[in-house]
Structure formats: structure tokens, C-alpha cells
Amino acid sequence: MKQVKILFLIAFSLLGLVLASCVPGGTQPAQGWSGITLNDGILYMGSMDGKIMAVNPSARSQNLSFPADGEWEYSITAPSGGGLSCSQTSASVAIYGTPAVDEALVFSGGYNGKVYALNASARSQNLDFPQMRDNEWFYPKTSEVIGAIVGSPVMSEDAIYVTSSNGKVYCLDKHFGDKKWESDVLGDKLWSTPYIEGDKVYISTFDGNLYALSAEDGSITWSFATESKIGFVSSPAVHEGIIFAGSFDDNLYAVEIGESGPLWKFTGSNCFWATPLVSNNVVYASCLDGKIYAIDATNGTELWSFDVESPVVVPPLLIDDSLVVVSDSGEVYIYPLETDASVGNTVVSMLSIGVSVQAPPCAQEGIVYIRGQDNCLYAVDIEQGRVIWKFPLTTQ
Amino acid sequence: MAELWNLIILNPMLNGLIALSSVSGGSFGLAIIGLTVIVRLILLPLTLKQLKSTKALQGMQPKIQELQKKYGKNQQKIQQEMMKIYKEAGVNPLGCIWPMLVQFPVWIALYQSIMRALATTPESLLNLFQHLYSWEVVTQAIPLDSHFLWLNLGSPDSTLILAIIVGGSMWVQQKMVTAPSADPRQKSMNSMMLLMMPFMFGLFTLMFPSGLSLFWAVSNVIGIGIQYWITGWGYLRRGTSAQVVTKVGGKGGITKRP
């Protein structure tokens, strides 16, 4: 009987371990997939260990020690209960949004529900944060939070717009971080990145609505709802008065702003997770079904598609006359685009960085910068078709 | 191995859960309750086997205590005699363990399904799409409404209500099957087990998403129902002073207490 009891104890302990997330796939911690912004020759991004970083590609190509000229890092931490422990510890904060940069100020939102404005000069000197005289701030200014921030912050001339998991859009003063307005609750949670055009802020929601808000006061000026309230999974893209966004039921919607019905719907074999790219009346849409679709923006007709055999989580990039697609499995494809988009395309180059990619890349002068889920930054020369340098973001 | 697990067990259960949510009017809470009931019904034969084995072993406690008195510290002899008794009664001492262990993968899959379906982080939501079938009833149900009664199923219950329900129901279920023992060591161990597990799960309830706690609560309540069906209120009603009245059959069967 004693043995039986011991077996019981072992079995229950095992159950405890299982419940404590020791079984893979039980719970997935928030790690972040911040994209990269290039500004004035410096790359800005969030790392997977909660740092906002400025990386100088020139210094990285020379393999100089970090931080070199123009480089810095700042760790965002938040109090944590420390699991079963009663003591409070600090944990790194996941960063999902791509930072927005305006001259010396870098704006980023954290999964801890705070918005940060960092001054590059103050961060280079590693001064205490925030340096008010350098226009550094965080919002909310108290210990309160506004709900986890997943979408990227978006700038207008004098304001920053962020979405929050509490379902609201916030408009903050760019220089002081004061709240200009907050919207009504637009959905259960907002994880999408707003799109600013003119005096309107466009938002897609998980409960199947597209909204146009007044950039002045956050009031709703127009809304669109899908049939059966099918939610939107991607952030919206706006092109010539049409909003494009992927929905949870594997459709890409095109909706004319001001209308109540969709202009067209295009169905893939899985979700259009990434924000579509629209150029010259062609929508380039990455799909989790492993294909890139080129769709006529006016009528939703498929012009061509190409199978990359791995889900594509990030938007494609348009570099000169080529489309660059980075798949989740780390393959980089380069398509030269024909003048006649309906002709179709042939991949001229493909290389693999060998790690999962879920963060939107950026490009300049023929170099694509990719942050892999191994928390390394890769510089890929698309003409040479090779990785020219790799920089680990965790070792600093 | 992980792919096989996903293909055979996790994905069908996950998609079933989401489809149930869709047909339950979009209520993920009702889907969790529904799937827990279905899984417990499927596992009912194993549960009954486990209960019968446990009951049969408990029925032998007086005889085992006699052996312990008779042979003192001669553990080898006690073991030999115990095995004889088990053999005579046709009871396998591990008979109550194996059915429980067989159920483990199912509970793990159910746990994983709930956690995956809730998709509390952006990574989880992205990962969820790799496990979904292209059924309309599934894709149209995403993202799931995480609100049920007063609960946000993706977050721990900040009130103590669910923790009390989970801990309390677990205590009742255990109390119904925990036989009183005259042996002080056994008694102490029983008391520890009786309190430790409800306390542990009550604590988990305060830490884990309440969708998972809802599953524990419903599972416990169904467990109490099955237990009641087999043995009535068992040791919960009789307390620790009453005599155990159980007739052990030749094949380890039990007689329901009138």
C-alpha cells in the first residue's frame, strides 16, 4: 500500500510539473518579434530579451565591439511575481512593435503596457531614464499600465498613436508623452498597428471591424463590419481609398473607405497574417499557407502566386523592381517584378539564414536586415545572395 | 514524436474544442465544460476500473494491518503475505495506477488544447494557426471569446471563487475515497494528501488561466458524481470513526453500500 501511495505521489507530482508548463506547447511565453526601422543609417529594433537597440550596420560590417558610434541599448523591465516565489523580481518585457523614429527620438511600446520615448543621445551616454530635457518620457507616467502593446507605434507630425490590449487607441504628444485622447473600446483587444492617412487613423479589430477615427479627437467617423463578425488578424494597409486586411477565415478583404460592403474578398488556404503591401494597384500578400499572392487591387483577381513552402509571417519588401519575401523558416526569396504584373515572376535568388523569422525586416541599398527568432540580426546582400554579417543581440 | 502527438491527439482535440465553442454560440466556457464531459465519458470505463481497484485495495486494509501487527518489522515477510492476499482476492495492487496513467496523455492534451485555443500571447495565436483544420466552423470561431460568467478565461481568476471551487471539489472527491486508517503513519500521510492536492490546485487556480481552472472544477464535479454513483458519499459521510464495510469479491469487485 505504501508503494501504491508513493506511486500516487509521483503521479500527482508529474501532473503538477505538467501544469507548471513543463510540457512543451502548454503555454508560450511572450518573447516579442519587433521589426526593424532604419533611420539616418542606424537600425532600431527590440530584442527578444526586452531591449530597445540601436545598431550601426557600418560598425557591424567591420565587426567593431558594441556599442560603436551611434549604437546603444536600453533594457525595459517590469516587476514580476517570480512564479511561485513571493518575492518581486524584474523581468524583461517583450517588444512586438517596430520602433518609430523621429530624428533623435525612438518610440516603442512594451508588452507591459507602457509606451517609451528614448533619446538616442541620452541612451548613448547611458543616462538615467527618462531624461526630461532630452524629451524622454514614458506613458502612463505613473505605475499604471494601459494593457499590453503588440502593434507598432505610428507617428504623425506631432503625435504618436498606439493600440492596446485594453481595446483602445491612444494618441500621445510626441514631445512630452501627454495623452491627447483615447478612443472608446473598439474591441476585446487591439493587437494591430494603426494606419495614419490624412486626418484619419484606420484600425482593424479581432471582432471583425474596420474603423476610421478622427486623428484630432479619436471619434469614430466610419466603420465596417464583416459578415458573421469574422475578425481581422492583420493590420490594415490603405491605398487609394481602399483598406486591405486579412481575416481569421482565410480571406483578404478590400473595403472602400466609406462603404458598408467589401469591394472584394480573396481566399487563401490559411490566414493572411502579415499586413499586405500595396504598390501600383497590386496587392502583395504573404499568407500562412506558404504562398505569396499578387492580387489586382481593383477587383481581387489573382495575378500570380508563388509557393515558398513555409508560412510567411512578415510582409514582403519592395526593393527597386524586386519583391523580397522572407519565410518563417528563414528562406529569403527575391523576385524581379515584370512591368506587366500579370506576366508572373520567376525567383532569381534564394538563400536561407536557417532560423525562423517572425519580425518584419527592412532594407536599404540592396541590403535586407532581418531579425531572426534566434535573437540575431542578419544583413543579407540580395545581389550577392548571401549573409554579409550576423550580429547577436543577446550577448551585449 | 511531437508531430505524431499533434497529429493524433492534440490537433483533433484542439479543433474539436474550437468547433464546440462555435456550436455553443461562441462561448468558450461552455465548450470547455462540454469537452470535459465528453472526455470524462470516454474515459469512464478506465475511471471505473481505477475506482474499483482502489476500493478493493482499501477493503484489504484491515487484513494488511493485521499482517503488520503480526510480522512487526519483517518487511520481506509482510510483502510476501500481502502478495498472497492480493493473489487470493484477484487484485492487482497497481490496478488503480495504470488506468490513471493511461488517462494522463488525454488530460495533457486537453490542458494543451485549452491553453493553445486561448492564445493568450501573440506567439500562441500565430502558433494556433499551424494546428487548425480548414473547417469553416473552426476558422470562423477564432479568436475565441475569452469571457465566461465573471471569468476572463485567458487570465487567472482574481477573485477567490474559482480557487475555492477547485480546491473544495478536489477535497470532497478525495475525502470520498480516502479510507480511515488506524496506522498513525498512514493516517498522517492520508491527511497530508487530503490537504496537499486541493491546496496545490487551489494555488494553481490563482496562477493559471481560469479556462484551465474551469476544466479542473468541472472534472472534479464529474468525478464526484461518478464516485457517488459507485459508492455513495463513501468516507465523506462516514468520517474517520466509522467502520469500513466493503465486501471484496473474488475478482476484486465491490458491493455498493446500501
Interface residues (C-beta under 8 A of the other chain):
Chain A: M1 Q3 V4 K5 L7 F8 L9 A11 F12 L14 L15 G16 V18 L19 V23 P24 G25 G26 T27 Q28 P29 A30 Q31 W33 G83 L84 A94 Y96 V150 D188 W191 F206 S228 I230 G231 F248 D249 D250 S269 N270 C271 W273 L288 P311 V313 Q358
Chain B: A2 L10 L57 Q61 I64 M82 P93 L94 C96 I97 M100 L101 F104 W107 I108 Y111 Q112 M115 R116 T120 T121 P122 E123 S124 L125 L126 N127 F129 Q130 S134 E136 T139 Q140 I142 P143 D145 S146 Q186 M189 M193 M197 M200 L203 F204 M207 F208 L212
